[in-house]
Amino acid sequence: MTEQREPRYIQVDERDNVAIIVNEGGLPAGSAFASGLVLLEAVPEAHKVTLTDLAAGDPVIRYGSVIGYATRSVKRGSWLAEDSIESPAAPALDNLPMATATPAPLPSLDGYTFQGYRNDDGTVGTKNILAISTTVQCVAATVGYAVQRIKAELLPRYPNVDDVIAITHNYGCGVAIQAKEAAIPVRTLRNLSLNPNLGGEPLVASLGCEKMQPAQMLPSSTLPILAAEPYVMRLQDEEHHGFGEMVAALMEMAERRLERLNRRVRVTCPASDLVVGLQCGGSDAFSGVTANPALGFAADLLVRAGATVLFSEVTEVRDAVHLLTARAANEQVARDLIREMAWYDDYLAKGDIDRSANPSPGNKKGGLANIVEKALGSVAKAGTSALSGVTGPGERVTQKGLIFAATPASDFICGTLQLAASMNMHVFTTGRGTPYGLAMVPVIKVATRTPLAQRWHDLIDVDAGRIATGDATIEDVGWEIFHLILKVASGEHTTWADRWGLHNEYALFNPGPVT
Ligand code: CA
């Protein structure tokens, strides 16, 4: 366990006038740091201590950026809590730097490979899964029943297939399918069915009377195999007499696909075939100094190896958008990013809210004062490479390099949309802790703090808190994450979430109306 260490704080940038307390459980008044700073009052772990005297209205600086303004005068060595910091306005979208600081390409990183399942469309799976897609919630329980029977009675005969899953959701019935925004949930469901880990063998269960018809969700023109053999099982079709025949029909269609999936074997693939989705959830003030920068270092390694790296969560990049438009590969990419930010500003405004609705009670307890501070820590995940592309929610990503795949920050909605974007590996950083996992792809969880990694020893895969205590560098943990990604992608190491079968539900993003 962590021994009691001498008082320690982390100042990210030399311009910062606040730092965060590293010690587990916080520090009492009178604690003296190596720098000579002495605490005038107790400061909780991860919360901010002032490094200079501040007058009311003075900027509060962390990550070298203004995260807000002091609402009262405080002496050096004080606890600056969230209620003492007033948030600034979000950066305006009409006067942003466009590709003004595009980073030069990073040196290529060759020779890294993993063992994956290559698909006909060129994508690569890190698992070999049969999925039954659904057009409507009405069929979810029936499909769930069939999946249980398939797993118990058929799957043991097909040992090369890892799992059988149902892609269920609450869309399809009573939705305004002609609404402009319906395109988002519809394409999300289509692209989920095409995720590289599902082997190009879609099977769709439909009720029959629903608004979202199978031909709209997954047209037969999507894949050659869909034109060649039936892929839709409709419960209301007159050929099915009773529940037993519906289940039997699903099992028969499933078995044909299991036979083909079972013939697949892992082959050596370059690291460039990885599509790694990055996300954070339950963030704290350590996220931006330990787990996220380490993941950002790993993201740079992946980009250097030619892979695709997805980062997302619009409200968590909104306040750092000026840094990202400057980093865009060209002006069009910057414009695409601004388009996604503006769409989300409008979406939030319709609900009479803005991006400041984001930080959660747990984020604040973890020392994050506001969305500006959270965003500056969040974008550290994106590393230092040029932003190569931007996609809308639920769109499939085919481009290499660092891609902003626009999604809400909600863990399950973001994860679902990254799966639709064709993610085949997921890395998730957390400070407060979450047992989050997905059935479709492995989820590597990285803790921002060592006490969390120790307390949740059988849920957290990587401890990035060692960066805060000085026991590891950002580069050390970044390489550790990179190597772990290759091992997990090869099926040589099982994440804790997969070990326990902790798989959250798919959550669609439906900004459109329901009738
Ligand atoms: Ca999230």
Residues whose N, C-alpha, C, O or C-beta is under 5 A from the ligand:
A	BS01	CA	C280 G281 A409 S410 D411
